[in-house]
Amino acid sequence: MKYNITGIVYVVVQFVAFLLVLAGTPLEMFRSVEKDAFFNNICISLWGFKTNCSAIPYDYTVDKLFSHCPQTLDQFHAAQAFAIISILVYLAAFIAGLTLLFCCSFLRLVCLALNIVGSVTLCVVWALMVLSFYKEESPLCPSLGYGGTFASGFVLLIVSWVLDTINIILLLLPCTTTDDAQDKTEEPPTAQE
């Protein structure tokens, strides 16, 4: 059985992108630059606030943390929803890619559609985080970039989005293998060979 190199690269890159989205979603999006006198580092993820980044439980959920900041809270809720959608779409694209590799060449367009949808949904997540980082909602709701920086979860989402974009380009490349009977017959070498 002969595999298409582009298909193999697509499946590997899609698997890595899926793992990065899966790992990056629960991790912190923002981290304080300076260590506080009482806490190690302060971290904010899509799901909550930690006074110690290495701790597992959250000290506050985003609902409690941004209770007086409705716009920021809505941005975090939307980012949560789109992050979960992105995980599911990236998983579906990986499964479709595996199926494409072993059979069903018509799934190439399905993979392309899934990658485009995944690219858009993940772009929404990190764009909302960038908006929260730079935009101040009110004097009581400063931007999250005030005294902080982007953290590992955000970086993983960006890297995953870049890998997804690479996969879209791979899927747009012309397919080099066909299943035509004419391609499977061997012809004797010509005099020029």
Secondary structure, DSSP 8 states (H G I E B T S, - for coil): ----HHHHHHHHHHHHHHHHHHHHTTSEEEEESS--SS-S--EEESSEEESSTT-SS-SEEHHHHTTT-HHHHHHHHHHHHHHHHHHHHHHHHHHHHHHHHHS-TTHHHHHHHHHHHHHHHHHHHHHHHHHHHH---BTTB--TTTTEEE-HHHHHHHHHHHHHHHHHHHHHS-------HHHHS-----TT-
